[in-house]
Amino acid sequence: MNIIESLNWRYATKRMTGKKLPDSDLQTILDAIRLSASSYGLQPYNVLVIESEELRKQLQPLAYGQAQIVESSHVLVFAAWNSVDEAKVDEYLQAYSETTSMPLEKILAFGIKDRMMQAIVSLPQDEQYHWAAKQAYIALGTGIVAAASLEIDATPMEGFMAAKVDELLDLPSKNLRSVVLLALGYRDAANDFMAKTPKHRWSEEKLFMHI
Ligand SMILES: Cc1cc2nc3c(=O)[nH]c(=O)nc-3n(C[C@H](O)[C@H](O)[C@H](O)COP(=O)(O)O)c2cc1C
C-alpha cells in the first residue's frame, strides 16, 4: 500500500482480537516514535510500553472500560514531562554534543541553550507541561502512521482519567503526566461497528486555504 492507501486503511479501532504484535513490528513503531520531530529536538516526554495483561486490566476502567485496552497487544502511554528545568536542557545539549561530535562550547556559542531557557524553562510550570504535551502528540501521530504502514491497527485514546492513570503508573514521581494512549493490535472487524464505516474528513476545499 502507498501512504494514502495506508491512511485510508487505518481507523481508530474499537475492537481488537488480542493477537500479539511481532517484536520486529513493535520495534519499528517504537523506532518511528523515537525519530519524531520535536521543538528544539528535546523530546520532552517518555513513552511507557505496556504489554502486561494484568496492568492493562487495571487500566481499562480508568479508560471508561474501552475494549481496546485489553484486546490490544500493547498500550503505549505518551507521558509528557510535567516540568522542564535547566538540568534537562543541559543533559540534552550534552547528549547532542556527543551524538554529533560537535563540541558543547560550539553549541553554546550558537545561543541554543539561551533560547531554550527563554522559550521553555522560563515558562510557568503548567505551560511547560502543555508545551511538552504538544510535542508528545507529534510522536503519537508518527506512531499512528508507522503502524498503518505495517497494517497494524492503532487507536489513539484521550478517553481516560489522566490523574488516575498517573497514579496507577506512578508517573508523578518521575516528573511525568499521561497525555494520550495508543493501543496497538489487530482489528476484530466482525465485532467492530467502525470497521466498515466510511472514513469522514473535511473536503479539500473546506480544509485547505490556498493563499
Ligand atoms: C488525540 C485523540 C484522542 C482520541 N481518543 C479516542 C478514544 O479515547 N477512544 C476512541 O475509540 N477513539 C479515540 N480517538 C479516535 C478518533 O475519534 C478518530 O481518530 C477520529 O474520529 C477519526 O477517525 P479515524 O481515525 O477512525 O479515521 C482519538 C483520536 C485522537 C487523535
The ligand as an ORCA input file, in Angstrom:
! r2SCAN-3c Opt
* xyz 0 1
  C      -5.959     12.602     20.392
  C      -7.031     11.637     20.041
  C      -7.798     11.057     21.034
  C      -8.746     10.082     20.723
  N      -9.403      9.411     21.725
  C     -10.139      8.310     21.412
  C     -10.634      7.447     22.420
  O     -10.459      7.655     23.616
  N     -11.321      6.339     22.026
  C     -11.544      6.032     20.712
  O     -12.145      4.999     20.415
  N     -11.083      6.851     19.729
  C     -10.384      7.968     20.049
  N      -9.866      8.749     19.051
  C     -10.152      8.409     17.652
  C     -10.902      9.491     16.897
  O     -12.242      9.527     17.270
  C     -10.723      9.223     15.402
  O      -9.350      9.307     15.096
  C     -11.497     10.185     14.528
  O     -12.875     10.031     14.718
  C     -11.173      9.988     13.048
  O     -11.468      8.692     12.636
  P     -10.389      7.602     12.192
  O      -9.144      7.854     12.987
  O     -11.026      6.316     12.570
  O     -10.165      7.779     10.742
  C      -8.963      9.748     19.372
  C      -8.198     10.361     18.361
  C      -7.218     11.267     18.700
  C      -6.350     11.829     17.605
*
